[in-house]
Amino acid sequence: MECVRNMTIHDVVTWLEGFAPLELAEDWDNVGLLLGDTRRPAKRIMTCLTLTLDVAEEAIREQVDLVVSHHPILFRPVQRLTFATAEGELVQRLIAAGISVYSPHTAFDSAADGINAGLSRLFGLADVQPLRPAAGTDSSESGTETLGSGRFGRLAEATDLAGFLELVKEKLGVSHLQFVGDPGRRIEQVAVACGSAAEFLRDAARRGCDVLLTGEARFHACLEARDLEIAMVLPGHYASERPAVEELAGRIGQQFNNLDVWASRVESDPVKWSVS
């Protein structure tokens, strides 16, 4: 437990890199410290799913030193940063306030105790394995079999798809969701892949899974699920990842008990449902 000396951004970044090693991130991703100076003191840390302008305003107002944003800023290469774009304004305001930004993104998704592992625990899956084991890992080595993209495992008690939908609503705290498949089909082997991860459909089908739970998917992915005869459940991108961001704040706070750490209080799901 770190509580003896004043912490720096470097201390927190080092812990984050150990918790979710950056080599687990997908090749296309942009992870790690994306803005700031590791030598600066760290006293107040905020986690969030996405660093939007309102979340940045909260960080500035609360004099945060480090924002741990699951989704990266500067995800694509930029040629100019001006106030003419939301991203340009966001980055410049964070710089002016001396706020650093770290993103674990797909490294956090795939870590041994990351988002997908957490979803597996939430649904009580047994015999959990990665849908795509991390490159270079040897399942004969202790712990390495837990590294990789997505997860799949077996429900403690088989149900039908209709019952699984109600379980997802309960566990993720959502009242609405989308799904593909026959509500009466048997569900026992479950694949999970947070965010927008319908790319794992074929992996899930190959592993003998009855259903893939992911946040969101495009129409053609839904057609593919139907063709593969695998159910797919879509509770929303936010619902599939925000709980892990809140849990991460708790983990950081436990590791560095002399820091103020919280998950953004203003962040919300931009997708709303019309209720008749």
N, C-alpha and C positions, 0 to 999 in steps of 0.2 A: 504494500500500500504506500503510495507516494504522499508524504505529508511533512517532510522535513524542511525542504528549501523551496524557494520560489520557483514555480514551474515556468517553462518557456513553450512556445509553439513546437519547438523541436521535440520536447518530451512527449507531447500528446501525439504528434505525427509518428514518432517512433513506435508508440504503443499501437496506434491504428494500423501501421504497416505490419506489425506482428499479428494483430487480430485478423486482418483481412489482407494477406500478402498480395502485393500488386501484380505479381506474376500470374495470379489466378484470373486477372481481368482479360476480357476478350481483346483480340488484336486491334479491333476498330475503336476501342474505348479510349477515353482521356481521363486518367485517374491520377491520384496523388495530390500533392500541394499545387494548386493551380494559381494561387495568388497570395502574395505576402512574403514575410520574412520570418524564418524559423527562429531567429535570435530574439524576437520580441517576447515580452512576458505574456503568459497565459493565465488569466484570472476568471474570465467569463466565456463560456463556450455554448453555442446553440447548434442543435441539429435540425435538419429539415429534409423534406423529400426533394423540393425544387427551390432554388434561390430566385424567387420572383421579386419584383420591386417592393411589394408590400412586406415580404419577409426580410428583404434588405433594410427597409425602413425600421422594422422591429430591431434588427441587429444593431443598427446605428443608434437608435433611441436608447437601447439597453446597454450601450457601450461594450458590445461583444468584441472579444479579441480574435476568436476563431469560429467560423461557421463550418460545420461538417455537413455538406449538402450531398445527398445520395446521387442526384443527377448532376453531372458536371456543368459548370459554366464554360464558355469558350469551347463548346463541344466540336464545332467545325472551325477550320482556319478562318481568321478574319484579317482584313487588310487595313481597316481603320476602326478606331474607337471614338465615337462622337456621341453627343447627346441626341442625335437624330434617330438613334435606334434604342430600343429598350435595353438591349444587352450592353451597348456602349455606356448608357447612363448608369446602369447598375454597377458595372465594373469601376467606372470612375468615382462613383460615390463611395464604394467600398474602399478603394485606394485612399481617398481623401480622409476617411474615418480610421485608417490604419487597421482594417479588418482583413485577416487572412481567410482563405477558403481552401478546404480540402474535400476531395470527392473520392470515395471508395468504389462506388457504382458496382460494376459487374464482379469486382473482387469481393465485395460484400455479399453479392448474390451467391457466390460459389464457395465462400469460406466454410471451413469445417463447422463453425457455429454461426453461419451467416443467415441471410433471409430465407433461403429455401430450406435450410435445415430447421429453422424456426417454424416455418409452415408445416413441415413434416411432424414436428412435435405437437403443434397446435391441433392437428387432426389425428394424433395418436397413432401414426404409422409405425409399423414394425418392419424389421429387416431393411432399413433404409439404405439406399445406395444412390450415387449420382447417375443422372441420365446419361451424361457424357463425362467420364472420368477425366481429371486433369491430365494433360500431356506429361509423360515422364513419371507418373506415379505408379508405384508397384503395390498391388493389393496385399502382397505378403508382408509389407512393412507396416508396423503398427501406426494406425491413424491415417495413413495416406489414402485408404480406400474411401474416406469421407470427403475427399477433395474433388471438386468438379462441378459442372454446370447442371442445374436442375436436381431434383430428387425424385425417387419413386419408392413406394413401400406398400405394405398391406394394412388395410383397416383392421382394427381389432374384431369387428363384426361386420360382415357383408351387409349391404343395404341395396336399395334400388336407386336409380338416378334421382327420382323425386325426393327420396329421403336424404340423399347426399346434398342436394340443393338446399334443403332446410338446415343441414349441418353447416354448410358454408355461410349461410346468412347469419346463423348464430355465432359462429366462431369469429367472423370478420366484421360483425356488427353492421351488416347492410340489409336493407329491406327489399332491394331489387337486384336482379342479376340477369345476365343472358346465358343461354346454354344451347348446345347442339346435342341431339341424341334423343332416344326414346326414354321417356320418364320411367318406364317400367323395367329398363335393362338393369342387370345385376352389376353392382359396383363393389369391387373388393381391392383390386390393385390400382393405386392412385399415383399419378405423376403430378408434381408441382413445379412451376417455373414462374417466378414473380414477374410483374411488369407486363411487357408486351413480348411474349415468348412462344408464339405459335410455331416458331421454327423447330421446336422440340417435339412436334406431333409425331413425326416418323420415329424418333427415338423412343417415345412413349409406346407407340404401337409395337415396335420391335421388342420392347421389354415386356410385352404382354399386359400393358396397362388397360384398364377399362375406361379411364377418364384422365384428361389433362386439365388441371386447374391452372389458369394463367389470368393475368389482369384483364387484358384486352386482346382482340384479334381482328384482322381484316376479313372482309366478306369471303374472299377466296380461300383463306385459311379455314373458315367454317365449312366451306364446300369440301376441302381436303379432309377435314375431320370426318365428315359424313362418308366420304369415299373410303376412308381407312377403317370405318366402322369403330371409331373410338369417340366417346363422348367428350365434350369440352365445356368447361364452366368458366364464365367470365364475370367476376364480381366488380371489375374496374381496376384500372392501373393503381390509383391512389389506395384503394382498400387492400390491395395485395402487398403494398410496400410501406405505407405510413406507420403501421404498428411496429415494424422493425426499427424505424428511425427513432421512435419513442423509446424503445428498448435500448438502443445504442446510447442514448443520452444517459440512461440509468447505468449502463456499463461503464461509461467514461467517468461518471460521478463516483462510482464505487472504486475505480482505480485511482482517481485523483480526488481524494475527499476534501481537499482544501480549495477546490474550484467550484464556481457556480455553473451548473450544467443543466440545460433544459431543452426540450423539443419546442420548436416554434409554436407560439400560442395563436398566431394569426393565420397560419397556413390552413387551407381548406381545399376540398376537392372541387375543381372547376366544373366538373360534369354534374349536372342536376337532372333529376327525374321528374317528369310531369305526373302528378297523381290526380286521377279523375275522381 
